[in-house]
Amino acid sequence: MTTNVPVRADDVPRVEAQRRSLLVLVIAQVLSGVGLAAGVTVGALLAQDMLGSTGLAGLPSAVGTAGSALAAVAVGRLSQARGRRPGLALGYLAGAVGSGGVIVAAVAGHPVLLFLSLFLYGAGTATNLQARYAGADLAAPARRAGAVSTVLVATTLGGVAGPNLAAPTGSLAAVLGIPYLAGPFLLAGVAYALAAVVLAVWLRPDPLLLARALEADPPPTADPTAAPAAARRRPGVPAGALVMVLTQVVMVAIMTMTPVHMHDSGSGAAASGLVIAIHIGAMYLPSPLTGRLVDRHGPLAVAAASGLVLLAAGTLAAVAPDDSVAAYAVALALLGLGWNLGLVTGTAIITDAVPLTTRARTQGWVDVSIAIAGAAGGMASGLVVAVAGYPLLAVGGGVLALAIVPVAVKAARDR
């Protein structure tokens, strides 16, 4: 599908096309942020309610992130072959279908259908992350981290609003005869569907296809003796992937069990929703600052900082009093910030390291590893809490995050 790709570079100026792509991606990310937040807020609580077991409360996160892994491959391969527009649109559509399945499962009291639907719902999470790559396709190398951060920060509005709508949508669900905890998935289904429509209709020209056309048709002033762009790229896929994997497993593990721990300690849905809203805001809101830091100081220094911030988050969550909503809010804000630092830096490293000819496919496989890490973190989190308690889970995650520091140091030496 190449009908929207110009034949020559000057048919659609790069800057104008990049500006339009970012605007459309921002609108879609605001909507998808609402869908993303629903499962984070009540997914574990819904499973705990249906299964009657805290030890299995981390299973929805694991299943959802496993679905993200499959979706990351599918979205990456489709984007490589047909462009970002169909890949991202179909990914969000799958997330909408999964949201509807969760509601049906909750009404029917069918755990198997619940987990199958959460698996499909995970496609929305994968697509939300894949969209950040689309923001960098047309960006100049020195501004790629800033472009990634623009797409990420757009998720903040929906991501913060979503958890705070858990109680109202739960009340609406009760009126409709749907279990209270399934209410946020009503909103998620609509939000993901609208995001799919926005991308399918308005993400034109396709940023990845246009970037390929521009690279294949360089401007007349280009130096014909210069080495191809792919040959000049630095190897960095393993380092970038490992940074994002470590930040993801730590973030998912602690985030998943915090609402459950707060619920078991006597906090209501509104309190845990507020904490998760602050967490999601911290995941995305600092993105412009992170992008500037990466563009100015390099991704590896910022990656090392993410490990230290995640350690602080885990330590604070571990020592927080059971009845202190404020302490959990600060801990999860730090958790979100550490994740943001790792994700933006890892994305910049990967994008810089991979040529356009294989970029989308490689990015998809990198996101598979991130999703698998999240699945492992979500699955293990419930078991660790059931056996050893929430504080050990939190501090253990923080210590694990310190592994990012030597990874960044070694990568810096190898450059």
Secondary structure, 3 states (H helix, E strand, C coil): CCCCCCCCHHHCCHHHHHHHHHHHHHHHHHHHHHHHHHHHHHHHHHHHHHHCCCCCCCHHHHHHHHHHHHHHHHHHHHHHHHCHHHHHHHHHHHHHHHHHHHHHHHHHCCHHHHHHHHHHHHHHHHHHHHHHHHHHCCCCHHHHHHHHHHHHHHHHHHHHHHHHCHHHHHHHHHHCCCCHHHHHHHHHHHHHHHHHHHHHHHCCCCHHHHHHHHHHCCCCCCCCCCCCHHHHCCCCHHHHHHHHHHHHHHHHHHHHHHHHHHHHCCCCHHHHHHHHHHHHHHHHCCHHHHHHHHHHHCHHHHHHHHHHHHHHHHHHHHHCCCCCHHHHHHHHHHHHHHHHHHHHHHHHHHHHHCCCCCHHHHHHHHHHHHHHHHHHHHHHHHHHHHHHCHHHHHHHHHHHHCCHHHHHHHHHHHC
